[in-house]
Structure formats: structure tokens, C-alpha cells
Amino acid sequence: MLACCVCTCASAQEQRQKEEPPKPCGGAPRTVLSGNGIGDLRVGASVTALRTKCSVVSDSTIESGAEGLPERWIVVVLGHDSVQALISIDRVARIDVRSPHFRTADGLGVGSSARELRANSARVLPRGEESEFEVGLPTACGLRFRLEGATGARTWTEVPIEATVDRVLVVGCF
């Protein structure tokens, strides 16, 4: 009997979410990606406050995250796209951008080339938790650009010129 009630409640909640119009989340056609976030999705924001401004379409915990521990992730709708955010102690700890629609004020983001990053004085950052090649920009505090096609590279000279950004991690600029 209790299981039936839990399922019914969950189904009712899912139905309400489907019926609610998407919340704008501070997104606009040209929402700028910064080291602190995108629109109203900001590093450090509480999930409760975020839900009042943004449409959170998924909230789940994965068993084994990057460090072998459970990780809570949410998916937030921003315009016609969505991004994932890592949650720690009910606050946004990191935003994982995999869409080319979000760009920095300088026009950099997913799809940018290694050549573009070099032209913007990118510097190699210490290895991320997944041992991917990451760079940061002096003009983009709080952003980490991960390069696809640069696995195993340790310096810029080892990065193929055709390597491109496949993820931008927003970690906060404090």
C-alpha cells in the first residue's frame, strides 16, 4: 500500500513538472558563460533557490563519481539547451557545459580550437580529476577548458592543433 502511494506521489510530481512552463533561468539568446555560471545558474547557489528561477529536469545521485564516491547531479534547462551541475551540500559546486551555445565574452566555448585558446594566452592547468588536458585563460577566471584530442598531452607543444574544446567546467571565481 505504501509503495503505491509513493509511486502515485512521484507520478503526480512529475506530471506537475511537465505542466509547468519552463523557467527562464536568466537565459537569453546570448547568455554569456562566465567563471561563476550562466544566467541564474551560479556556482555556490543553493538548489532550493535555483529551483525558484530555473527548471531542474533531473536530480540524481550516481553511485561512483570521479573519486569513487557518490555524486549528486542536476540538469538545468537554459533556453533551448541544458547543462549539468554537480551538487555538494545542497549547493552548486561545478557546472559542466557540453553545448556550443554558451560562450565567454571572448567567444570561446565548446568547439573552440586549440589555436583559438593559444591566441588568448591559455595556460595549462594541473590535471583534472579525470586526467584530461585542461587549460585556463587569464581573462576567464573560474573556467577550465577540456580539450578533446589531447589525451596524454602534458604541454602545449604536445597538443595537436586540431584538438577542440569538448567541455567547459565552471568552477567559480572567488
C-alpha positions as CSV (number, residue, x, y, z in Angstrom):
1,M,0.0,0.0,0.0
2,L,2.8,2.4,0.9
3,A,4.7,1.6,-2.3
4,C,1.6,2.5,-4.3
5,C,1.3,5.9,-2.6
6,V,5.0,6.7,-3.2
7,C,4.6,5.9,-6.9
8,T,1.5,8.0,-7.1
9,C,3.1,10.9,-5.4
10,A,6.2,10.7,-7.6
11,S,4.0,10.5,-10.7
12,A,1.9,13.5,-9.6
13,Q,5.1,15.5,-9.1
14,E,6.5,14.5,-12.5
15,Q,3.1,15.5,-14.1
16,R,3.2,18.9,-12.4
17,Q,6.8,19.5,-13.7
18,K,5.6,18.6,-17.2
19,E,2.7,21.1,-16.9
20,E,4.7,24.0,-15.6
21,P,6.1,26.3,-18.2
22,P,9.9,26.3,-18.3
23,K,11.5,28.9,-16.1
24,P,13.9,31.3,-18.0
25,C,16.9,30.8,-15.5
26,G,18.2,34.2,-16.6
27,G,18.9,32.7,-20.0
28,A,18.7,34.8,-23.2
29,P,19.8,34.1,-26.8
30,R,23.3,35.5,-25.9
31,T,23.7,34.4,-22.3
32,V,27.4,34.8,-21.5
33,L,29.4,31.9,-19.9
34,S,31.4,33.2,-17.0
35,G,33.6,31.7,-14.4
36,N,30.7,31.9,-11.9
37,G,28.0,30.5,-14.1
38,I,25.4,31.0,-16.8
39,G,22.4,33.2,-16.2
40,D,20.9,32.4,-12.9
41,L,22.8,29.1,-12.7
42,R,25.7,30.1,-10.5
43,V,28.4,28.2,-8.6
44,G,27.5,28.4,-4.9
45,A,23.7,28.8,-5.5
46,S,21.5,26.6,-3.3
47,V,19.4,24.1,-5.2
48,T,16.3,25.4,-3.4
49,A,16.9,28.9,-4.6
50,L,17.8,27.7,-8.1
51,R,14.5,25.8,-8.4
52,T,12.6,29.1,-8.0
53,K,14.3,30.6,-11.0
54,C,15.2,27.6,-13.2
55,S,13.7,24.4,-14.5
56,V,15.6,21.5,-12.9
57,V,14.6,18.5,-15.1
58,S,16.7,15.9,-13.3
59,D,18.1,15.5,-9.8
60,S,20.0,12.2,-9.3
61,T,22.9,10.6,-7.5
62,I,25.4,8.4,-9.3
63,E,27.0,5.6,-7.3
64,S,30.6,6.1,-8.2
65,G,31.8,9.6,-9.2
66,A,35.2,10.8,-10.2
67,E,36.7,9.9,-6.9
68,G,34.8,6.7,-6.4
69,L,32.2,8.4,-4.1
70,P,28.6,9.1,-4.8
71,E,27.9,12.4,-6.6
72,R,24.7,14.3,-6.9
73,W,24.0,15.9,-10.3
74,I,21.1,18.1,-11.5
75,V,20.2,19.0,-15.1
76,V,19.1,22.6,-15.6
77,V,17.3,24.0,-18.7
78,L,18.8,27.2,-20.1
79,G,16.9,28.4,-23.1
80,H,16.7,25.6,-25.7
81,D,19.6,23.8,-24.1
82,S,20.6,22.2,-20.8
83,V,23.7,21.8,-18.6
84,Q,24.6,19.6,-15.7
85,A,25.7,20.8,-12.3
86,L,27.5,18.9,-9.6
87,I,25.9,19.5,-6.2
88,S,27.7,19.4,-2.9
89,I,25.9,20.1,0.4
90,D,22.8,21.3,-1.5
91,R,24.8,23.9,-3.4
92,V,26.1,24.1,-7.0
93,A,29.8,23.1,-6.8
94,R,30.6,22.9,-10.5
95,I,28.8,23.4,-13.9
96,D,29.6,21.1,-16.8
97,V,28.9,22.7,-20.1
98,R,29.0,20.5,-23.2
99,S,26.9,22.7,-25.6
100,P,28.4,25.1,-28.1
101,H,25.6,27.6,-27.5
102,F,27.2,29.0,-24.4
103,R,30.3,31.2,-25.0
104,T,32.5,33.5,-23.0
105,A,32.6,37.3,-23.7
106,D,35.6,36.5,-26.0
107,G,33.5,33.9,-27.9
108,L,35.2,30.8,-26.5
109,G,33.4,27.6,-25.5
110,V,32.7,24.1,-26.7
111,G,34.0,23.7,-30.2
112,S,36.8,26.3,-29.9
113,S,40.1,25.1,-31.3
114,A,43.4,24.8,-29.5
115,R,44.6,27.6,-31.8
116,E,41.9,29.9,-30.5
117,L,42.8,29.1,-26.9
118,R,46.5,29.7,-27.6
119,A,45.8,33.0,-29.2
120,N,44.0,34.0,-25.9
121,S,47.1,33.2,-23.8
122,A,45.7,29.9,-22.4
123,R,47.8,28.2,-19.8
124,V,47.9,24.5,-19.0
125,L,46.2,23.7,-15.7
126,P,47.0,20.9,-13.3
127,R,45.4,17.6,-14.3
128,G,41.6,17.4,-13.6
129,E,40.2,14.5,-11.7
130,E,39.8,12.6,-14.9
131,S,43.4,13.3,-16.1
132,E,42.2,15.2,-19.1
133,F,44.2,18.1,-20.7
134,E,42.7,21.3,-19.4
135,V,43.6,25.0,-19.9
136,G,42.6,28.2,-18.3
137,L,42.6,31.8,-19.6
138,P,43.9,34.8,-17.7
139,T,40.7,36.6,-18.8
140,A,38.4,33.8,-17.8
141,C,38.9,33.1,-14.1
142,G,36.9,30.1,-12.9
143,L,36.7,28.4,-16.3
144,R,38.5,25.2,-17.3
145,F,38.5,24.2,-20.9
146,R,38.9,20.5,-21.6
147,L,40.4,19.5,-25.0
148,E,39.3,16.5,-27.0
149,G,42.1,15.0,-29.0
150,A,44.8,16.0,-26.4
151,T,44.7,12.9,-24.2
152,G,48.2,12.2,-22.8
153,A,49.5,15.7,-23.6
154,R,51.3,17.4,-20.8
155,T,52.4,20.6,-22.5
156,W,51.0,22.9,-25.3
157,T,53.6,21.6,-27.7
158,E,52.2,18.1,-27.4
159,V,48.6,19.2,-28.2
160,P,47.6,18.6,-31.8
161,I,46.5,21.8,-33.5
162,E,43.2,20.2,-34.5
163,A,42.2,19.5,-30.8
164,T,39.0,21.2,-29.8
165,V,37.2,22.1,-26.6
166,D,34.6,19.4,-25.7
167,R,33.7,20.6,-22.2
168,V,33.9,23.8,-20.2
169,L,33.9,23.4,-16.5
170,V,32.7,26.3,-14.4
171,V,34.3,26.1,-11.0
172,G,33.8,29.6,-9.7
173,C,36.0,32.7,-9.5
174,F,36.1,33.9,-5.9
